Structure formats: structure tokens, C-alpha cells
């Protein structure tokens, strides 16, 4: 490469792109055969990739990760005591007049803020240029589908809808970056961010194996996914001096608001050449059969996060293990006992 080519190469700066208060209607609420609720992070990473491809290489922006803050979640269900049923649509009849089969689909209305980990070219240093690029991305997202749902315009009201924001990250100034992070996270309140808690899954597996050496990661995942109540013996002394014993049901303590989530896919077969599998959607892309990968997530208020690495999710591919999964670097603060053990 010549010196002229090096001089003409664009200089990229790390930045964050914030798209506040997106209203998504009829998003997919069934992201896997074993979970339902908030869409999987694979849906938001897929939307990020789709937006980058639509913008093109000449847009002056690259996407690396996405963070998400939930402000509202409204599942489209019919409530009847403890039982909930999804609202289903009636499909048109078949050409022969027979009734078409009903395929159960879960939908939900979402209110969320998306935060992207991006890089922009040096030409986007000006505030006007950055705001124009942020507005361009926001307008592009308005015409996309996110998690299978439609992005709706802001509701009319007295308050102006919040504008998208694109800010450069301070270079070499950890304190300035921390202040910027806290300032931008205040714009996302009230809400909850979804972070990864693989550590809870591993800790619960080790605890179960102390009682049963044959316990599997699935046992630990199911144990964390439910509310478990246990009977505790309670003794009360009456006024006449006698002791009355009874049972009191108590729920096991939980590490905050934790939920089971799908985090990617694991390959079941080798990589088949493009066009070799009949019925594939894309005949120009190699194909591999996969199954879902699950873990544990936690909803946490954005003001409790310490930095951008706690918020952002990114895609990781390990060809040796045929694993495609979403990663997040959130690590909880150590407890007093853990901190003392580490120091000693």
C-alpha cells in the first residue's frame, strides 16, 4: 500500500448512537420453544445488521453492538386467573373453502430505547454532521421491522418527541467517558436494561451438584427460571407457656429480576454448500442446521450500570464449537464476603 493510500484512508472515531423511545407494535413475543416475553437479543442484533446494510458503506458509520432499555411491555394476551392465552388472528380460508389451521403466534407492544456502539468517520466530528447522520438512521429505522414488529410514529402530545443522538466518546479520558455514560443513561430513565448473567447459571449448577452430582445445566436453568417456595418450621410461644409449631411458606431468594433468555444457536450439522439444501430461504448462502442456546438474563436499571461494556451486546461466532451466540460483558459487583475473600 502506498503512502498516498494511507493518507487517504478515513480515520474512524468511536461513538454511541441513541434512538430514544421507539414504539414497536406486534413484535414477536415467542423467541424460542421454551421461553416467551421480551424478544431475544438476536432480533435486535439482526435489526442492527439490517440497518448497517441499508445505509451502505458510504454512510460513514459502522455498527458493532447494541444495548436496549425497556420502558414498556404490553403482551397481547387474554388473562384468566393464572392462565394467559395469546390473541390469535383468523387466517383466510383455503382455496377449496376449508378452514385454515391456526398457527399460534405471540405478539407484544414495546416501548424501548436502542443504544448502538458505533464508529464514525472523522468527517462526522461536527455536531451538525452528527445530528444529520443520527436523524438519517432514525428515519431509516422507522421503515424497518424490529423483532417482527412495526415501528410506529410518536404519539401526538404537548411534549416534543426526543431526538436521536450521536456523540463521540472521549479518547483516553476514563472519567469523562464515565460522566458521559451516566448523563446519557439518565435520558433512558425510567426503564430497565437487559444484561447477561451467565455467572448465576454456573453458580446454581455448582450448588445443585453438591446435592446431586448428576445435575445438568438444564436443571440449573430451570431452577433459576421458576419461583420456588419451601415450607419452613415456625415455633410460637403462647401466653400459657406452650409452644405452637406451624409451617410457613417462603420463596427462595433471587438475585434481582432474573429471566430465562435465548442467547443464540448451536450447530447440529456441518456447513452445507449454498443451494445444496432443498427449501432453503437463501440459495446463495451456506446453510447449517442449529438449535437454540439458553442462558439467564437480568433486568437492571440503567443508572446501576457502570459503563458501556455493561450495556452493549454483540455477536460472537466460534467455528470450532459451532456456536453462534450473543455476548454481554456485564459483571456484578462482588458482595462483601467475596471482596474479603479476594483480598485475602
N, C-alpha and C positions, 0 to 999 in steps of 0.2 A: 504494500500500500504506500502510495506516495505521500509526501508532506502536504501537498495540496488537498488530498482526500482527508487527511487527518484534520486539517484546518477547517474544512467544510463540514465535518461531522457535527450533528447537533449535540448540544450539551443538555442533559436531562437533569431535572430537579425533582426531588421527592415532594409530594403534596398530598392533601386529603380533599376529597370531593364529597360534599354533604348535600343530599337530596332530602329535604325535610317534609314530613307529614304527607306521605303518599297514601292515597286511598285506593285500595285494591278490592275489587268486587268479584265474588265467586272464585276465590283461589282454592287450590286443591288442598283439602284437609286430610286426605288419606295418602301419606307419603310412602307407606310400606305395608306389607301384610300384617305387621304386628303392632303398629302404632297409628294414632290419629291425633289431630290437633294442628299445631303450627306447622307450616310447610318445612320440609327438610332444607338444610343449608345448601344442598346440591342444586336446589331450584334457584337460589339467589346467586350462586356462583355461575350457573348457566345463564342467568339474565345478564350478569356482568360480561361474560364472554360474548353473548349476542350483541350487547351494546358496543363493545370494542370492535367487533367485526363490522357492524353497520357504520360506525364512524369512519373506519378506514385508516390506513397507515399515515395519511397526510393530515390527520386531525391534530397531531402534536400531543397526544396523550396515550399512556399505556396503563392498563389495569393489572393489579397484582393480587388484591384481596378485597374482601367486603365484610363490613360489620353491619349489624342490624339491631335496631331498637324498636321494640313493640310498644305502641301507645294504645292499641285497642284490638280485640279479637272477638268476633261475633260468629260463632258456628251456626250454620243453617240447620238446626235440629228441632225436633218436636220433643218436648220434655214431658215425661210421665213418671213422676217419682224418681227412682234411681235409673230408669231406663231412658235412653235417648235414641232417637231414630233420625236419620238424615232426611231432609226434604229431597225427594226424587222427582225427576222430570219424566213426563209420559212421552215416549218416543212415538213417531208416526207408525201407522200400521204398515205391514209388509205389502208388496205388490199384489199378492194373492188375497189380501184382505185379512190375513191372520194377525193376531196381536203380537207385536214385537216384544222380545224379552227385555226385562228391566235390569239394567246394569247399575248396581249401587255405586254412586259417586258421592263423596263427601265434599262440601263446599263451605267456605267461610269468608267473611268480610274482614279485611285487615286495615289497620292504620299504623303505619310504620315509617321510620326514618332509615335511609340507607347511607352508609358512610363507606367510601371506597379508598383504598390505598393505591395511589396513582403516581406516575411520573409525568411531568410536562416538559416541553422543550424550553430553552432559555428565552424564546420569543414570547412566552406567556408570563414574563416577570411583572408586567404592568397590571394594576388592579382592573383596569377596564378590559384588557385582553382576557384575564382570568374569569371575570364575570361573564363575558360573552361566551367563553367556552363552557362554563358551568350551565348557562342558560341553554346552550345548544344541546348538551347532554340531557338536561331536564326535558326539553321538548321531544327529544328522541325517545326517552323512556315513556312519555305519555302515549306514544303509539305502539308500545310493546305489550306483551303479556308477561307477567311475573308470577311464577308458580301456577300457571294456568289461568290466572285471573286477569281481569281488565283494569287498567289504571284509569281511575275516574278523576275528573277535574275537581278543584277545591270547591267546597260548599259556599254559596254566597252568604255574606255576612258583613258585619261592620268592620271586622279586622281584616287587614290585607293578608293574604296567604304568605307564609315565609318563603324567602327567595333561596334558590340553590347557592351554595358557597364553595369556592375553590381557593384554598390557602396553601402557600408554600410552608414546608416545615423548616424550622431554624436548623442551620447546619452547624454542628459542633457545640450546641448550647442545650444541654440536657434540661436545665432549669426553665429556659424559655419554651422548650417543647412541652414540658410538663404543665406550664401555665396555659399554653395554647390548648392542650388537651382538655384541661378542666373547664376552660372557657367554652369550648365547643360542646362539651358534654352537658353543660348547663342548658344549652339550647335544645337538648334532647329530652329534658325532663318535662312532665313525669313520664316514665317509661321503664322498660326492663330490657336489658341486653342478654342474648343467649351466648353462653360460653361453654367450653368443653370441660368436663370433669372426669377424664379417664382415670385420675388418681382415686376417685371414690370407688370406681368399679374394681380396681386392683386391690384396694384396702378391704372391700367387702368380701372379695374372693378369698383373701388370706384369712379373714375371720371365719368364714364358713368352713374352710379346710381344717381349722383347728378342731372342729366338731365332727367333720366328715371329710376324710381325705379324698373321696371321690367327687367332691363338689366341683362343678364346672363353671366357666364364665357365664353360661346361660343362667345357672342358678343364682349367681350373684346379681346379674342384670334384672332378673325377675324379682328378686328380693328388694332391690332398690326401686323398682317400678311400682310397688304397691304400698299401701298404708297397712302396717301390721299392728294389731292390738293384742296385748297379753294381759292375763289375769294376774294381779298382784295381791298377796295376802295382806290384809289390813286388820290391825288389832285396835279396838277402842275400849277404854275402861269406863264402865258405867258408874253412876253415883253410888250404887250399893257395893262397889268394890269388885264386882265380877268383870271379866274380860270377854268382850264380844268380838268374834272373828268373822270377817266377811271378805269377799273378793271385789277388787276394784280394777276395772279395765282401763289400761293406759296404752296410748300409741307410742311406738318406738320413736326415739328422737331422730330427726333428719337434719342433714347438712344443708339447710336452706331449702329453697324452692327448686328441687331437682326433678328432672323429667327424663324418660327414655326417648332417645332420638336416633334416627338413622343417620349415619355419617359417611356412607359411600357404598362401594361394591367390591366384592372379591371374585376373581376369575374362577370359573369352573372348567374351562377348557383352554386350549391353546388359541393363538390368534389365527383366525381363518382369513384367507386372502379375500380381497374385495370381490364381490359378486359370486362367491362360491356357496353362499348360504341362501337358499330359496326363501323368498318372502321378507328379506331384509329391507328396512326403510331406505337405506343408502347403499347403492350398489358400487359406489366409488370409494368406500371406506372399509378397512379391515374390521372384522366382527369377532367378538368374544362373548360367550355366554357367562353371565355373572349372577351372583346372589347378593342380597343386602348385608351390610355390616352395621352393627348397632353399638351404641355406647350410651353414656349418661351425660346430659347437659344440665346447666343451672341458669335460671333467670336471676339476674342481679341488676341492681340499679346502676346506671352509668356513672353516677358520682362516686361509686365504690371501686371503680376500675382505676388502675394506676398508670396506664399508658396505652398507646395504640396497639401494642402487641397483645394486650388482654382482650381487645375488641375484634381484631381482624381475623377472618377465616380465609384460608387459601387451599388450593387443591394440591394433592401430593400423589405421585404415581411411583410404585415400586414394582418393576417388572419381574424381579426375582420371586416375589411372593404373589404376583398378580393382584396387587391391592391398589384400588383407586379410592381414596378417602379424603375427607375434609379435615383440616388441621386447625387448631387454635392454641395459642401459647399462654392461655390464662393459667396462672398458678396461684392458689390461695395463700394468704398469709399464714405462716406457721402459728400453731397455738403456743401458749406459754410453756407447756410441757415439752413440745417438740423443739422450741427455741432453746430451752435449757439443755436438752439432750444434745443438740447440735453444738452448742458452745462447749459442753464438757467433753 
